[in-house]
Amino acid sequence: MTTFTLSVAHLKLEIEGPDGLLGPVFFRRLHPVGSPVATPWHVRVEASRAFSDVPGALYGVGPTCSGGECRLEAQGFVGRVSTAWREASLIVHGEASLQDVGYFLRVVMALQAFAGGCILFHSAGIEWPGASGLAFFGRSGSGKSTVASFAAAAGARVLHDDLVFLCPDAGGWRMWGSPLGEWHPLASGTLLAAIFLLVQDSADAVENIEPAPALGELVANSPVVSADAELLPMLMDRWLEVMEAVPCRALHFRLSNSFIDVVSRWLGWTSSTEAASGA
């Protein structure tokens, strides 16, 4: 059995399970600088012989949630998450993968984040030159990974290309990269300066977006919690708090690095060259 702690933002999981499913290469041990950690949640992963060794997958199966209590069931998997008890368990068949366990932990951390006043957000988190945190979001295929790749090539730091945590911080919101995925999150996170809804288009431009559709898109990109009817009103209220503190705009985006100049000018810089120097 392997036991370790996974910590990011204000969240902390104590995880135990079979060595083969909790490899140290897959899970990063993160200890953020200056971040108060709430009461940890306990997660237990268990392989069961009661399941036949079938090529099933948990990844992508939607959880059934009510009031912060969730179940995930698929062929060869039974998962449970309890917000009230701050614990979760996952029973898997013998051929389960690291991806299956990672997906379950994403569900756990989405609920833990929300219970702690934060939000797990389906977006690319970028620390723009000049120390401004920007989140780029949209439905699958909207260009989040493309934005992250171009931003990294231009000298920006990528917290994550798909999932970030937003937590309240000194009248604003701080953004942290998720510990699950390809990118290395920043230990201390970064203050969020703006949120952009990606809209594929033939030209790049930053435009205003009406509050109602913006709220709808933000809620739709809040994994797990948005599927819980009892938590949905609180989720909407929380996003309204974010929108009061952080501007949300539409970024028309032609899937090229030309958006960098457009965003830089919107931030108050005249070119990407000045942005790279932090001017």
C-alpha positions in Angstrom: 0.0 0.0 0.0 1.1 3.6 -0.8 0.1 6.5 1.4 0.8 10.2 0.5 -0.5 13.7 0.8 -1.7 15.7 -2.2 -2.0 19.4 -1.5 -2.8 22.5 -3.6 -4.4 25.8 -2.9 -6.5 25.4 0.3 -7.0 21.7 -0.4 -5.4 18.6 1.0 -6.0 15.0 0.4 -4.6 12.1 2.3 -4.6 9.2 -0.2 -3.9 5.5 0.3 -4.1 2.6 -2.1 -2.3 0.0 -4.1 1.3 0.8 -5.2 0.5 0.2 -8.9 -2.3 2.8 -9.0 -0.7 5.5 -6.9 2.7 5.9 -8.7 4.8 8.9 -7.6 5.4 9.9 -11.2 1.7 10.4 -11.8 0.8 12.2 -8.6 2.7 15.3 -7.5 3.3 16.1 -3.9 2.5 19.8 -3.6 3.0 22.0 -0.6 2.0 25.5 -1.5 3.9 28.4 0.1 1.9 30.5 2.5 -1.4 28.7 1.8 -3.5 27.7 4.9 -4.7 24.2 4.4 -8.2 23.2 5.6 -9.0 19.9 7.3 -7.7 17.1 5.0 -10.0 14.7 3.3 -9.2 11.0 3.4 -9.3 9.0 0.1 -9.0 5.2 0.0 -8.5 3.3 -3.3 -9.0 -0.5 -3.1 -8.6 -3.3 -5.7 -11.3 -5.9 -5.4 -11.3 -9.5 -6.6 -15.1 -9.3 -6.6 -14.9 -7.6 -10.0 -13.9 -9.6 -13.0 -10.8 -8.3 -14.8 -12.6 -6.6 -17.6 -11.4 -3.7 -19.8 -13.6 -1.1 -18.3 -12.9 2.6 -17.7 -14.2 5.1 -15.2 -12.8 8.2 -17.0 -15.7 10.3 -18.4 -18.5 8.6 -16.4 -20.6 11.3 -14.9 -21.1 11.2 -11.1 -24.5 11.2 -9.6 -24.6 13.9 -6.9 -27.0 15.3 -4.4 -26.1 17.8 -1.7 -22.4 17.1 -2.0 -22.7 13.3 -1.8 -21.6 11.6 -5.0 -21.5 8.1 -6.5 -19.6 7.0 -9.6 -20.4 3.6 -10.9 -19.1 1.8 -14.1 -18.3 -1.8 -15.0 -15.6 -2.7 -12.4 -15.8 0.5 -10.4 -17.7 1.8 -7.4 -16.8 5.2 -6.1 -18.3 7.3 -3.3 -17.5 10.9 -2.1 -19.0 12.4 1.1 -18.6 16.1 1.7 -20.2 15.7 5.2 -17.6 13.1 6.3 -14.7 14.6 4.3 -13.9 11.2 2.8 -14.0 9.2 -0.4 -13.5 5.6 -1.5 -13.0 3.9 -4.8 -13.1 0.2 -5.4 -11.6 -0.9 -8.7 -11.1 -4.0 -10.8 -7.7 -5.4 -11.5 -7.0 -3.7 -14.8 -7.9 -0.1 -13.6 -5.6 2.6 -14.8 -3.9 5.7 -13.4 -6.3 7.7 -15.5 -9.3 6.2 -13.8 -7.9 7.0 -10.3 -7.0 10.5 -11.5 -10.5 11.1 -12.7 -12.0 10.0 -9.4 -9.6 12.4 -7.6 -10.8 15.2 -9.8 -14.3 14.6 -8.6 -13.2 14.5 -5.0 -11.2 17.8 -5.3 -14.1 19.5 -7.1 -16.3 18.8 -4.1 -13.6 19.6 -1.6 -12.8 22.9 -3.3 -16.5 24.0 -3.3 -16.9 23.0 0.3 -13.9 25.2 1.1 -15.2 28.3 -0.7 -13.3 27.6 -3.9 -14.2 26.5 -7.4 -12.6 23.9 -9.7 -12.7 25.6 -13.1 -12.4 23.9 -16.5 -10.0 26.4 -18.0 -6.4 27.0 -19.0 -4.6 29.1 -16.3 -1.8 31.4 -17.5 0.5 33.7 -15.5 0.9 36.4 -18.1 4.1 38.4 -18.2 3.7 41.1 -15.6 2.3 38.7 -13.0 -1.3 38.8 -14.2 -3.3 35.6 -13.9 -5.6 34.9 -16.8 -8.1 32.1 -17.2 -9.1 31.0 -20.7 -12.2 28.7 -20.8 -14.7 27.2 -23.1 -16.2 23.9 -24.1 -14.0 21.0 -25.2 -12.2 21.9 -28.4 -12.5 25.7 -27.9 -8.7 26.1 -27.9 -7.6 26.0 -24.2 -4.6 23.8 -24.9 -3.7 25.8 -27.9 -3.8 29.0 -25.9 -1.6 27.4 -23.3 1.0 26.2 -25.8 1.3 29.6 -27.6 1.5 31.4 -24.2 4.2 29.1 -23.0 6.2 29.7 -26.2 5.9 33.4 -25.6 7.3 33.2 -22.1 4.2 33.0 -20.0 3.9 30.4 -17.2 1.2 27.8 -17.6 -0.4 26.7 -14.3 -2.5 24.1 -16.1 -4.0 23.8 -19.6 -7.3 22.3 -18.6 -8.2 22.6 -14.8 -7.5 25.3 -12.3 -8.7 26.2 -8.8 -10.1 29.6 -7.9 -10.0 30.7 -4.2 -11.0 34.0 -2.6 -7.9 36.1 -1.7 -7.8 39.7 -0.3 -10.8 41.0 -2.1 -10.0 39.1 -5.3 -9.5 35.6 -6.4 -6.3 33.5 -6.6 -5.8 30.9 -9.3 -3.9 27.6 -8.7 -3.1 24.8 -11.2 -4.6 21.4 -10.7 -2.1 18.8 -9.5 -3.6 16.3 -12.1 -2.4 16.7 -15.7 0.6 17.6 -17.8 1.5 21.1 -16.5 3.5 22.0 -13.4 1.4 24.3 -11.2 3.0 27.3 -9.5 3.4 26.6 -5.8 2.0 30.0 -4.7 -0.7 30.4 -7.4 -1.3 33.8 -9.0 -4.0 36.6 -8.5 -6.6 36.4 -11.2 -6.8 39.5 -13.4 -9.3 38.4 -16.0 -11.4 35.5 -17.4 -11.8 35.0 -21.2 -14.4 32.9 -22.9 -12.8 31.4 -26.0 -14.8 31.9 -29.3 -13.2 30.5 -32.4 -13.3 33.2 -35.1 -11.5 34.5 -38.2 -10.0 37.4 -36.3 -8.8 38.1 -32.8 -10.6 40.5 -30.6 -11.6 41.1 -26.9 -15.3 41.9 -26.6 -17.7 42.4 -23.7 -20.1 39.6 -22.8 -23.4 40.1 -21.1 -23.5 38.9 -17.5 -26.3 36.3 -18.0 -24.6 34.3 -20.8 -21.3 34.7 -19.1 -22.7 33.2 -15.9 -24.2 30.3 -17.8 -20.9 29.5 -19.5 -18.9 29.7 -16.2 -21.4 27.4 -14.4 -21.2 24.9 -17.3 -17.4 24.8 -16.9 -17.5 24.0 -13.2 -17.1 20.2 -13.2 -19.1 18.0 -10.8 -20.7 20.8 -8.7 -22.7 22.0 -11.7 -24.4 18.6 -11.9 -25.6 18.7 -8.3 -29.0 20.4 -8.2 -28.8 21.2 -4.5 -25.4 22.9 -4.9 -26.2 24.7 -8.2 -27.7 27.9 -6.6 -24.7 28.3 -4.4 -22.4 27.7 -7.4 -24.2 30.5 -9.3 -23.8 32.9 -6.3 -20.1 32.1 -6.0 -19.5 32.8 -9.7 -21.4 36.1 -9.3 -18.9 37.0 -6.6 -16.0 36.2 -9.0 -17.6 38.3 -11.7 -17.9 41.2 -9.3 -14.2 41.1 -8.6 -12.8 39.9 -12.0 -13.7 41.0 -15.5 -15.1 38.3 -17.8 -14.7 38.9 -21.5 -15.1 37.0 -24.8 -11.9 36.4 -26.7 -12.5 35.9 -30.4 -9.6 33.6 -31.3 -8.3 32.3 -34.7 -6.2 29.5 -33.2 -2.9 31.3 -33.7 -0.4 33.2 -31.5 -1.8 36.6 -32.7 -4.2 36.6 -29.8 -1.1 37.5 -27.5 -0.9 41.0 -28.8 -4.7 41.5 -28.6 -4.7 40.4 -24.9 -1.6 42.3 -24.1 -3.1 45.6 -25.5 -6.3 44.9 -23.5 -4.3 44.5 -20.4 -2.7 47.9 -21.0 0.4 47.0 -22.9 1.0 48.1 -26.5 2.7 44.9 -27.7 3.8 41.4 -26.8 7.4 42.7 -26.6 6.5 45.1 -23.8 4.4 42.3 -22.1 7.4 40.0 -22.2 9.6 42.6 -20.5 6.9 43.2 -17.8 6.5 46.9 -18.9 
